[in-house]
Amino acid sequence: MPLGIDPKIDFAFKLVFGSPDHTRITVHFLNAVLNLPRPITQVEILNPIQGKNFAEDKLVMLDVLAVDQDRRRYNVEMQTTLPTDLPKRLTYYNCINYVRQLAEGRPYRDLCPAISICVLDRVLLAEANQYHLSFRLRCDQRELVFSDDLVFHTLELPKYQPASDNIPGLPPLEKWLYFLKHAERLEANELAALLRDDQYREAIGVLEMISQTPEERQFYEARMKFLHDQAWRFTAAREEGHEEGLAKGMLIGEIQLLQRLLGEQQSNFDDLRQSGSEALAAMLSQLQHRLNTKSP
């Protein structure tokens, strides 16, 4: 029987790539994407899903935030739609991840790179054929790098086709992309035989756990419905020319939900609507940070 769980649904993605119980998966995925001269050996997940008894909390899917043994900070997210101004959003959150280090009392020279990895189930950059693109701060006039401290990676799944029919022989990153694209429709044993390495088997095990645990399955299906409805709203908004207003409404909805989860008084919808999108995004980021650091 096929696994029946789509790892692109952010609830499943978070449990696979952002769980303290499965950091071997996170390490392997990061090394596959970044191909660093000195591989990552360990990570700490900074915002794990807390507890099993708060249904609403489980449905507020945050990105995977992690830090490695060299204090590099990571923001890994899965996007099944193309939110308005996604590059600006990625820049904003990566900058927040970078400046958070100052709260630890370190001087500027000790700031470590902040790396954003966005996996997309849509095409963001149609002008480029490559499914994996990376960006950093560079000079316009010469091949000079101004700073390696802000790095962005995009992985566009629609562009990816296996380089070979020999799936077991593919490089690690291609295997992860194959996993993300095809896991839902394959049986666990079939997928494990194709991908082979222990980290992929562990990831398959997480999908099996979601499928077989009633509570986890319930949250997965609720989140899947939400994302499908969200995709439909984006499509309808584009057709009607109201995408900006819709995106603003979604920001307001997320803000109000986070306020409820934090036990705060919920802001009035009409009052929030008077704020600009950037102000709402900043407010949402602050609420997310407070929820991340809230004691369980």
Buried (B, 14 or more C-beta within 10 A) or exposed (E): EBBBBBBBBBBBBBBBBBBEEBBBBBBBBBBBBBEEEEEBEEBEBBBBBBEEEEEEBBBBBBBBBBBBEEEBBBBBBBBBBBBBBBEEBBBBBBEBBBEBBEEEEEEEEEBBBBBBBBBBBBBBEEEEEEBBBBBBEEEEEEEEEEEEBBBBBBBBBEBBEBEEEEBEEBEBBBBBBBBBBBBBEBEBEBBBEBBBEEBBBBBBBBBBEBBEEEEBBEBBBBBBEBBEEBBEBBEEBEEEEBBEEBBBBBBBEBBBBBBEBEEEEEBEEEEBEEBEBEEBBBBBBEBBBBBBEEEE
